Amino acid sequence: MSARKLFAHELEELLDAFLFASPSHRSIERLAAMLEALPRQQQEFVLRVARGAAKTNTELAYLIATLAPEMLGRFSEKDFEAWVIAGLDVFDKQGLRPAIETLRDVEAFLAAREGRLPAKFAEVEPRLSRFVLGLSGRPLALKSGSYPWTDTETIFLPERIARFANAEDNRRVYQGLAVQLWAQTRYGTFDVDLEAALSQWPEREQALAWLAHLEAVRLEACVARDLPGLGALLAELREPWPEALHPALADLQGENADVRVSLDWLSRLMAAGAVPPAPTFIARLEPGIAWRVRSERIARDTETLKKALGALRGAAGKREADGREFTAEVNTATGELEVRIDGQAVQLPEAARTAVQSLLQDLGQVPPEALSPAGEAPWTPDDRPKEGAREMVNSREPDHRYDEWDYHRNAYRRGWCHVYVSDVKPGDGAFVRETRQRYAHFIAQLKRRFEAVRGEDRMLGRQVEGEEIDLDALIEAVNDRKSGAEPSTRLFSRRVRNERSLAALFMIDMSGSTKGWVNDAEREALVMLCEALEKLGDAYAIYGFSGWTRTRCDIYRIKDFADRYDESVRARIDGIEAKDYTRMGVAIRHLTRLLAAQPARHKLLVTLSDGRPDDFGDEYRGTYGIEDTRRALQEAREQGIRSYCITIDRQGADYLKHMMGPAAYTVLDDVKKLPLKVADIYRKLTA
């Protein structure tokens, strides 16, 4: 590699090769100019890491390259790669925005590397919930999230905070963030459609960051007026306000300032091209989500109040008289809704009173349409949406999660693949019965060959007693006697039964490409194999695999190690059918786990497949799938498990040697050979 630094135009061309697909269409020219200042070695390093990250997401790759000059001044290259991997791991689990936050939150990364003592959400949540409940306004739930924000009904806080060196100070940060987010809901941050207001600036993220700072100034002033102690806490935890905000402080801290004042100053800052600093103690705004939740709540509260008023009007008498005098007005002094029917005050149900207070907080008034009774239909609090209903979508958790090897990153994607385990739906047994009849002659041959393997004895020499004389030991004893040494009494040899301690697991490809005669051949092979293995007495299991993307990797139990080869197993063999795709690495990892738990000395994993690793709609096709499968097989070998692949992929020679190893696979050119060949290969492998 030449020591000459790459010029900006050269960097631009290299960056454009893998960042051109970035959906934000950011300026490559400016990024290239930034990287031009780096030494050539660092330029090549950044290009390599960013190119690898672009395989996952081009936005993250752009961010990594942008932050690289600063990060390389603080990190070693090893730490830099660890920082990138941490960000990509978050992308895998939580998506783009949390990944961006993770990469930007360099202090949190450094805290973890430097062993600072964090505070954890699970530890502070009980006490913090009571604290938030004690604040005025609408009750707010607490949940852990990737960063601090609120949807106006729930406050989301990071799972851990390590801003300071000790846990107590970090617990105070939790409290301060909770106060900030409560203040957003209490002092009207979301009273206007911020998403619409932000749409006028193409640099949305920049505008959003400035708005978060502007609102933080305003809300801190609101809190300080009503709750001076908490106001002091916010001031203590934050960094000094950015200099660009100083002209706006007086307006934002005014007693009558609302979110519109923040939007007015946002326009001025954006017009001036001011760049916001990275937030250290500023909660994030999620205006789109907050606006939606707020709108849904207003509609819900309005309906609740309308139904309550309708029920009250009907309950005031035996019948609802036409023209009955009904009034419902908000007392501006108390903020309570006063309802009168025929001049008599009536009491609102508790849920309706809560709805009134919620409407007052959101709108500053109860909308007129909410004061029109909803007719004669009875109303009970049960009409309200059930708690947690929104979380019921896709509630089934996977049975297991497994890492996956990403060769682009040279690292694992943690917990990437979701595995669901189930039994193969049993067939009617007709296919197995026909197979046993059709191949009765071959099955008998296989049984004899397997029985011969089982029956092979081995000779143990130098025994105290035995059926035969050990000539070597005898000659040695005679020589010892002649030389005056004491001869050994171990002069016999005896035959012992060759004890097998072997567990085998057969991994059956149930991808869609096996549909038809390949599937039939697989089932025939398994029937013959099971019949023969019963003679051998080895512990064995059979599992199928298929799936549809990393979020649905299916493992199908056909026969577990503990199962007997009985009618139920035969019915499941009968029921094997083609499913979806071939995400092979995760299947190997799960079945390796099952096989490793067996007490046998020797363990063998045999794969029956018709093609290379493949999956729908993501990068698993091609080199990625091959490299992940190769890594999964290496992991199996590290656990003492031998692997062998029997495939009918005629094009397999181009990848099988690399993926499986030079002597760990067989390519069959004719699927009809599969049933007999599988049993024969197994016998040779284990003899």
C-alpha positions in Angstrom: 0.0 0.0 0.0 1.3 3.4 -1.0 1.9 5.9 1.8 0.4 8.6 -0.4 -2.8 10.0 1.1 -5.9 9.6 -1.1 -7.2 12.9 -2.4 -10.7 13.9 -1.9 -11.8 13.1 -5.5 -10.3 9.6 -5.1 -12.1 9.1 -1.8 -15.3 10.4 -3.2 -15.2 7.7 -5.9 -14.4 5.0 -3.4 -17.1 6.1 -1.0 -19.7 6.5 -3.7 -19.2 2.8 -4.7 -20.9 1.7 -1.5 -22.8 4.8 -0.2 -24.5 5.7 -3.4 -27.7 3.8 -2.3 -28.0 5.9 0.9 -31.7 7.0 1.0 -30.8 10.3 2.5 -28.6 11.2 -0.4 -26.0 12.9 1.8 -23.1 14.7 0.4 -20.3 12.3 -0.4 -18.2 15.3 -1.4 -18.1 16.8 2.1 -17.4 13.4 3.7 -14.5 12.8 1.3 -13.1 16.2 2.2 -13.2 15.2 5.9 -11.3 11.9 5.3 -8.7 13.5 3.1 -7.0 14.8 6.2 -6.4 11.3 7.6 -3.1 9.4 7.0 -3.4 6.8 4.2 -3.5 3.9 6.7 -6.4 5.4 8.5 -8.1 6.2 5.3 -8.0 2.6 4.2 -9.1 1.5 7.6 -12.2 3.8 7.6 -13.1 2.7 4.0 -12.8 -1.0 5.0 -15.0 -0.6 8.1 -17.5 1.7 6.5 -17.7 -0.6 3.5 -18.5 -3.6 5.8 -21.1 -1.5 7.7 -22.8 -0.5 4.4 -23.6 -4.2 3.8 -25.9 -3.8 6.8 -27.1 -0.2 6.3 -25.8 2.7 4.2 -27.0 5.3 6.7 -24.9 3.8 9.5 -22.0 3.4 7.2 -22.2 7.1 6.3 -22.4 8.0 10.0 -19.5 5.8 10.9 -17.3 7.4 8.2 -18.4 10.9 9.3 -17.5 10.3 12.9 -14.3 8.4 12.1 -11.9 11.4 12.1 -13.1 12.3 15.7 -13.3 8.7 16.9 -9.8 7.8 15.6 -8.5 10.6 17.7 -10.1 9.0 20.8 -10.0 5.2 20.0 -7.5 2.7 18.9 -8.5 0.9 15.7 -9.5 -2.1 17.9 -11.8 0.0 20.0 -13.1 1.7 16.9 -14.2 -1.6 15.4 -15.8 -2.6 18.8 -17.7 0.7 18.7 -19.0 0.0 15.2 -20.0 -3.6 16.1 -21.9 -2.3 19.1 -23.8 0.1 16.8 -24.6 -2.6 14.3 -25.7 -5.0 17.0 -28.2 -2.4 18.2 -29.4 -2.0 14.5 -30.0 -5.7 14.4 -32.1 -5.7 17.5 -33.8 -2.3 17.5 -33.5 -0.6 14.2 -31.8 2.4 12.6 -32.6 5.2 15.0 -31.5 3.4 18.2 -28.3 2.3 16.3 -27.6 5.9 15.4 -28.1 6.9 19.0 -25.8 4.2 20.2 -23.1 5.3 17.8 -23.5 8.9 18.7 -23.5 8.1 22.4 -19.8 7.7 22.6 -19.7 8.4 26.3 -21.9 5.4 27.0 -19.6 3.2 25.0 -16.5 4.6 26.8 -18.2 4.1 30.1 -18.7 0.4 29.4 -15.1 0.1 28.2 -13.8 2.0 31.3 -15.9 0.0 33.8 -18.0 2.9 35.1 -20.8 1.8 37.4 -24.1 2.3 35.7 -27.6 2.6 37.1 -30.1 0.1 35.7 -33.7 0.8 34.8 -34.9 -2.4 36.4 -33.4 -1.3 39.7 -34.7 2.3 39.7 -38.1 1.6 38.0 -40.2 0.8 41.2 -39.1 3.9 43.0 -39.2 6.1 39.9 -42.7 4.9 39.1 -43.9 6.2 42.5 -42.1 9.4 41.9 -43.7 10.0 38.5 -47.1 9.1 39.9 -46.7 11.8 42.5 -46.2 14.5 39.8 -49.3 16.4 38.7 -51.2 15.7 35.5 -51.9 12.5 33.6 -50.5 9.2 35.1 -47.5 8.0 33.0 -46.2 4.5 32.7 -42.5 3.7 32.7 -40.8 1.3 30.3 -37.3 0.7 29.2 -36.2 1.7 25.7 -33.2 2.5 23.7 -33.2 6.2 24.5 -35.3 8.6 26.6 -38.6 9.8 25.1 -42.3 9.7 25.7 -45.4 9.1 23.6 -47.4 11.2 26.2 -48.7 8.1 28.0 -45.5 6.2 28.7 -42.0 7.4 29.5 -39.3 5.3 27.9 -35.8 5.3 29.6 -32.6 3.5 28.7 -31.9 0.1 30.2 -28.8 1.5 31.7 -27.1 4.9 32.3 -23.4 5.2 32.9 -22.9 8.9 32.4 -21.2 9.3 35.8 -18.6 7.1 37.5 -20.9 6.0 40.4 -24.4 4.5 40.3 -26.0 7.0 42.6 -25.3 9.9 40.3 -26.5 7.8 37.4 -29.8 7.2 39.3 -30.2 11.0 39.5 -29.9 11.1 35.8 -32.8 8.7 35.5 -34.8 11.0 37.8 -33.9 14.1 35.8 -34.8 12.5 32.5 -38.2 11.4 33.9 -38.9 14.9 35.0 -37.9 16.3 31.6 -40.3 13.8 29.8 -43.1 14.4 32.3 -42.7 18.1 31.6 -43.1 17.5 27.9 -46.6 16.1 28.6 -47.4 18.6 31.3 -46.4 21.8 29.7 -47.7 21.3 26.2 -44.7 20.3 24.0 -47.1 18.3 21.8 -50.0 20.8 21.8 -49.2 21.5 18.1 -48.4 19.1 15.2 -44.6 19.2 15.4 -44.2 16.7 12.6 -45.9 19.1 10.3 -43.9 22.0 11.5 -40.6 20.1 11.0 -41.5 19.1 7.5 -40.4 22.5 6.1 -36.8 21.7 6.7 -35.0 19.0 4.7 -32.5 18.6 7.5 -35.1 17.1 9.8 -32.7 15.5 12.3 -30.9 18.8 12.7 -34.2 20.7 13.3 -35.4 18.0 15.7 -32.2 18.3 17.7 -32.5 22.0 18.0 -36.2 21.8 18.9 -35.3 19.3 21.7 -32.8 21.9 23.1 -35.3 24.8 22.8 -38.0 22.8 24.6 -35.5 21.7 27.3 -34.8 25.4 28.1 -38.5 26.2 28.2 -39.5 23.1 30.2 -36.8 23.6 32.7 -38.1 27.1 33.4 -41.6 25.7 33.8 -40.5 23.1 36.2 -38.4 25.6 38.2 -41.4 27.9 38.7 -43.7 25.1 39.9 -41.2 22.7 41.5 -38.0 24.6 42.3 -36.2 21.5 43.7 -36.7 19.6 40.5 -35.8 22.6 38.5 -32.5 22.8 40.3 -31.9 19.1 39.6 -32.4 19.6 35.9 -30.0 22.6 35.9 -27.4 20.6 37.8 -27.5 17.6 35.5 -27.3 19.4 32.2 -24.3 20.9 30.3 -24.3 24.7 29.9 -26.7 25.8 27.2 -25.1 26.0 23.8 -24.0 29.5 22.9 -26.3 29.7 19.9 -29.2 29.4 22.3 -28.3 32.3 24.5 -30.3 34.9 22.5 -33.4 32.7 22.9 -33.1 32.1 26.7 -35.2 35.1 27.8 -38.1 34.3 25.5 -38.1 30.6 26.3 -37.9 31.1 30.0 -40.8 33.6 30.0 -43.8 32.7 32.1 -46.1 32.6 29.1 -43.8 30.9 26.7 -45.3 27.8 25.0 -44.1 25.5 22.3 -44.8 28.0 19.6 -42.1 30.2 21.0 -39.7 27.3 20.6 -40.8 26.8 17.0 -40.3 30.5 16.3 -36.7 30.3 17.6 -36.2 27.0 15.7 -36.9 28.9 12.4 -34.2 31.5 13.3 -31.6 28.9 14.2 -32.3 26.8 11.0 -32.2 30.0 8.9 -28.8 30.8 10.4 -27.5 27.3 9.6 -26.5 26.6 13.2 -25.5 23.1 14.0 -26.8 21.6 17.2 -24.4 20.0 19.7 -24.7 16.3 20.5 -27.1 16.1 23.4 -25.9 14.8 26.7 -28.9 15.3 28.9 -31.6 16.2 26.5 -34.5 13.8 26.0 -35.4 13.0 22.4 -38.6 14.2 20.8 -40.8 11.7 18.9 -43.4 14.1 17.6 -45.1 11.8 15.1 -45.8 9.1 17.6 -46.7 11.5 20.4 -49.2 13.3 18.1 -50.8 10.0 17.1 -51.1 8.8 20.7 -52.5 12.1 21.7 -55.1 12.1 19.0 -56.2 8.6 19.8 -56.4 9.5 23.5 -58.5 12.6 22.8 -60.9 10.6 20.7 -61.1 7.9 23.4 -61.7 10.4 26.2 -64.3 12.2 24.2 -66.2 9.0 23.6 -65.9 8.0 27.3 -67.3 11.3 28.4 -70.1 11.2 25.8 -71.2 7.8 26.9 -71.1 8.7 30.6 -73.2 11.8 30.0 -75.7 9.7 28.0 -75.9 7.1 30.8 -76.5 9.8 33.4 -79.2 11.5 31.4 -81.0 8.1 31.0 -80.5 7.2 34.6 -81.9 10.4 36.0 -85.4 9.2 35.5 -87.3 6.0 34.4 -87.6 7.4 31.0 -85.8 10.0 29.0 -88.2 12.8 28.5 -88.0 14.9 25.4 -86.8 18.4 26.2 -85.3 17.5 29.6 -83.0 20.2 30.7 -79.4 18.9 30.6 -76.3 21.0 31.1 -72.6 20.1 31.3 -70.1 22.8 31.9 -66.5 23.0 33.1 -66.0 25.1 36.2 -63.1 27.3 35.2 -62.1 27.8 38.9 -61.9 24.1 39.8 -61.4 22.5 36.4 -64.2 20.1 37.2 -67.1 19.2 34.9 -70.4 20.1 36.5 -73.3 18.2 35.1 -76.9 19.2 35.9 -80.2 17.4 34.9 -83.4 19.3 35.5 -81.3 21.7 37.7 -79.9 19.0 39.9 -76.2 18.3 40.1 -75.1 14.7 39.3 -71.8 13.0 39.9 -69.7 11.8 37.0 -68.2 8.3 37.2 -64.5 8.2 38.1 -63.4 7.2 34.6 -65.4 10.1 33.1 -63.8 12.5 35.6 -60.4 11.2 34.5 -61.3 11.7 30.9 -62.3 15.3 31.6 -58.9 16.0 33.3 -57.1 14.3 30.4 -59.0 16.5 27.8 -58.2 19.6 29.8 -54.5 18.7 29.9 -54.4 18.0 26.1 -56.7 20.8 24.9 -57.1 23.3 27.7 -60.8 22.8 27.5 -63.4 20.1 27.0 -64.5 20.1 23.4 -68.2 20.9 22.8 -68.8 17.6 21.0 -67.7 15.7 24.2 -70.6 17.4 26.1 -73.2 15.8 23.8 -74.5 12.6 25.4 -74.0 9.5 23.3 -77.6 8.3 23.4 -79.2 5.7 25.4 -76.7 3.0 25.2 -75.5 1.8 28.6 -71.9 2.7 29.5 -69.5 1.0 31.8 -65.7 1.5 32.2 -65.4 -1.8 30.4 -66.1 0.0 27.2 -62.6 1.5 27.5 -59.7 -0.2 25.6 -58.2 -3.0 27.5 -54.8 -2.3 29.0 -52.0 -3.8 27.0 -54.1 -4.5 24.0 -51.6 -2.7 21.8 -48.8 -5.0 22.9 -50.7 -8.2 21.8 -49.6 -8.1 18.2 -47.0 -10.8 17.5 -46.8 -11.7 21.1 -45.4 -15.2 20.6 -41.8 -15.2 21.7 -39.4 -17.5 19.8 -38.3 -20.7 21.5 -34.7 -19.8 21.1 -32.5 -17.0 19.7 -29.2 -17.6 18.0 -26.3 -15.5 16.9 -25.5 -15.4 13.2 -22.1 -14.8 11.7 -21.8 -11.7 9.5 -18.7 -12.0 7.4 -19.0 -8.3 6.4 -18.5 -7.2 10.0 -16.3 -10.1 10.9 -18.5 -10.4 14.0 -21.7 -12.0 15.2 -25.1 -10.5 15.0 -26.3 -11.2 18.5 -29.6 -13.0 19.0 -30.3 -12.4 15.3 -32.2 -15.6 14.4 -35.6 -16.5 16.0 -36.1 -20.3 16.2 -39.4 -21.9 16.6 -39.5 -25.7 17.4 -42.5 -27.9 16.6 -43.3 -31.5 15.6 -43.7 -32.4 12.0 -47.4 -32.9 11.4 -47.9 -36.7 11.1 -48.9 -38.3 7.9 -51.1 -41.3 7.5 -48.2 -43.7 7.3 -48.9 -45.0 3.8 -45.7 -43.7 2.4 -43.6 -45.4 5.0 -45.4 -48.7 4.6 -45.0 -48.6 0.9 -41.3 -47.8 1.3 -40.7 -50.7 3.7 -42.4 -53.0 1.2 -40.8 -51.7 -1.9 -37.3 -51.7 -0.4 -37.7 -54.8 1.8 -34.8 -56.5 0.1 -32.4 -53.5 0.4 -33.5 -53.0 4.0 -32.6 -56.6 4.8 -29.2 -56.1 3.2 -28.6 -52.9 5.2 -29.5 -54.6 8.4 -27.0 -57.4 7.8 -24.3 -54.9 7.0 -25.0 -52.8 10.0 -25.2 -55.9 12.2 -21.8 -56.8 11.0 -20.5 -53.4 12.1 -22.0 -53.9 15.5 -20.7 -57.4 15.8 -17.0 -56.6 15.1 -15.0 -57.5 18.2 -11.6 -56.3 19.1 -8.8 -58.3 20.7 -7.3 -57.2 24.1 -3.8 -58.4 24.7 -1.7 -58.9 27.9 -4.6 -60.0 29.9 -4.4 -62.2 33.1 -6.8 -64.6 31.6 -8.4 -65.1 28.2 -9.3 -67.5 25.4 -6.0 -67.4 23.6 -2.3 -67.0 24.4 -0.8 -63.6 23.6 2.4 -64.7 21.7 4.1 -61.3 22.0 3.6 -61.3 25.8 4.7 -64.9 26.1 8.0 -64.3 24.2 8.6 -61.2 26.3 8.0 -63.2 29.5 10.4 -66.0 28.3 13.1 -63.5 27.6 12.5 -61.9 31.0 12.9 -65.2 32.7 16.2 -66.0 30.9 17.6 -62.6 31.9 16.6 -63.1 35.5 13.8 -60.6 35.5 10.4 -61.4 36.9 8.1 -62.3 34.0 4.6 -60.8 33.6 1.6 -63.0 34.3 -0.4 -61.2 31.7 0.0 -63.8 28.9 -3.4 -64.0 27.4 -5.6 -62.2 25.0 -9.4 -62.1 24.9 -12.1 -60.8 22.6 -14.4 -58.0 23.7 -17.5 -56.7 22.1 -16.8 -53.4 20.3 -18.7 -50.9 22.4 -20.1 -48.0 20.4 -20.6 -44.8 22.1 -22.0 -42.7 19.3 -24.9 -40.3 18.9 -25.9 -39.1 15.4 -28.3 -36.4 14.4 -29.7 -36.2 10.9 -30.6 -32.7 9.7 -33.1 -32.8 6.9 -33.6 -29.9 4.5 -37.3 -29.2 4.3 -36.9 -26.1 2.1 -39.3 -25.5 -0.8 -36.8 -26.7 -3.4 -37.1 -30.3 -2.0 -40.7 -30.5 -3.1 -41.5 -33.5 -5.2 -39.1 -36.4 -5.8 -36.3 -35.0 -3.6 -38.7 -35.0 -0.6 -39.7 -38.5 -1.5 -36.1 -39.6 -1.7 -35.3 -38.0 1.7 -38.2 -39.8 3.3 -37.2 -43.1 1.7 -33.6 -42.6 2.9 -34.8 -42.0 6.5 -37.0 -45.0 6.5 -34.2 -47.3 5.4 -31.8 -45.6 7.8 -34.0 -46.0 10.8 -34.6 -49.6 10.0 -30.9 -50.2 9.8 -29.9 -48.1 12.8 -32.3 -50.1 15.0 -29.9 -53.0 14.5 -26.9 -50.9 15.3 -28.2 -49.5 18.5 -26.7 -46.0 18.1 -28.5 -43.1 19.7 -29.9 -41.1 16.9 -32.3 -38.2 16.2 -33.9 -36.7 13.1 -34.9 -33.0 12.7 -36.0 -31.0 9.8 -35.4 -27.3 9.2 -36.8 -24.6 7.1 -37.8 -21.0 7.6 -38.7 -17.6 6.2 -36.2 -14.9 7.1 -34.3 -14.6 10.3 -37.5 -14.0 12.3 -39.0 -17.4 11.6 -36.4 -20.2 11.6 -38.4 -23.4 12.0 -37.0 -26.6 13.5 -39.2 -29.6 13.1 -38.8 -32.6 15.4 -39.2 -35.9 13.6 -37.4 -38.2 16.1 -35.7 -37.1 19.3 -32.9 -39.1 20.9 -35.3 -40.3 23.5 -38.0 -41.3 21.0 -38.4 -44.9 19.9 -38.7 -45.7 16.3 -42.4 -46.5 16.5 -45.5 -45.6 14.6 -45.5 -42.0 15.8 -42.0 -41.5 14.4 -42.9 -43.2 11.1 -46.0 -41.0 10.9 -43.8 -37.9 11.3 -41.4 -39.2 8.6 -44.4 -39.7 6.4 -45.5 -36.1 7.1 -42.2 -34.5 6.0 -43.0 -31.9 3.4 -41.3 -29.0 1.6 -41.7 -25.7 3.4 -39.9 -22.4 2.8 -36.2 -21.5 2.7 -32.8 -22.9 3.8 -31.3 -20.7 6.5 -28.8 -23.4 7.4 -26.5 -21.8 10.0 -29.1 -21.4 12.7 -30.3 -24.9 12.2 -26.8 -26.3 12.7 -26.4 -24.2 15.9 -29.6 -25.4 17.4 -29.1 -29.1 16.5 -25.5 -28.8 17.7 -26.8 -27.8 21.0 -29.1 -30.9 21.2 -26.3 -33.2 20.0 -23.7 -31.7 22.4 -26.0 -32.6 25.3 -25.8 -36.3 24.5 -23.5 -38.4 26.8 -21.9 -40.3 23.8 -18.2 -40.1 23.2 -18.5 -39.6 19.5 -21.1 -37.3 17.9 -22.0 -36.9 14.3 -24.2 -34.4 12.5 -25.3 -35.5 9.1 -27.0 -33.0 6.8 -29.3 -34.0 3.9 -29.8 -31.1 1.5 -30.5 -30.3 -2.1 -28.7 -27.0 -2.3 -26.7 -24.2 -0.8 -27.9 -22.0 2.1 -30.5 -19.6 1.0 -33.3 -17.4 2.5 -35.9 -15.0 1.3 -35.5 -11.3 0.9 -32.3 -10.7 2.8 -28.6 -11.0 2.4 -28.5 -14.7 3.4 -28.2 -15.7 -0.2 -24.7 -16.2 -1.6 -21.5 -15.7 0.3 -23.2 -14.5 3.5 -25.1 -17.8 3.9 -22.1 -19.9 3.0 -19.9 -18.1 5.5 -22.5 -18.3 8.3 -23.0 -22.0 7.7 -19.2 -22.5 7.7 -18.9 -20.7 11.0 -21.7 -22.7 12.5 -19.9 -25.9 11.5 -16.7 -24.6 13.0 -18.6 -24.0 16.2 -19.8 -27.6 16.1 -16.3 -28.9 15.6 -15.1 -26.9 18.6 -17.7 -28.9 20.7 -16.4 -32.2 19.4 -19.0 -32.8 16.8 -18.1 -34.2 13.4 -20.2 -32.9 10.5 -21.0 -34.5 7.1 -23.2 -33.2 4.3 -24.9 -35.3 1.7 -26.2 -33.2 -1.1 -27.7 -33.6 -4.5 -26.6 -30.1 -5.6 -24.6 -30.7 -8.8 -23.3 -27.2 -8.5 -22.2 -27.8 -5.0 -18.5 -28.3 -5.8 -18.0 -24.6 -6.0 -18.8 -23.9 -2.3 -19.1 -27.2 -0.4 -15.3 -27.7 0.0 -15.0 -24.3 1.5 -18.1 -24.6 3.6 -17.9 -28.2 4.9 -14.2 -29.0 4.6 -12.5 -31.2 1.9 -13.6 -34.6 3.2 -16.9 -33.8 4.9 -19.4 -34.0 2.0 -20.7 -36.1 -0.8 -22.4 -34.9 -3.9 -24.8 -37.3 -5.4 -25.5 -36.9 -9.1 -28.8 -38.8 -8.9 -31.4 -38.3 -6.3 -32.5 -42.0 -6.7 -29.2 -43.0 -5.1 -30.0 -41.1 -2.0 -31.8 -43.7 0.1 -29.2 -46.4 -0.1 -26.3 -44.0 -0.2 -27.2 -42.3 3.0 -27.2 -45.6 5.0 -24.0 -46.7 3.3 -22.2 -43.4 4.1 -23.4 -43.5 7.7 -22.0 -47.0 8.1 -18.6 -46.0 6.8 -18.5 -42.9 8.9 -19.2 -44.8 12.1 -17.7 -48.2 11.5 
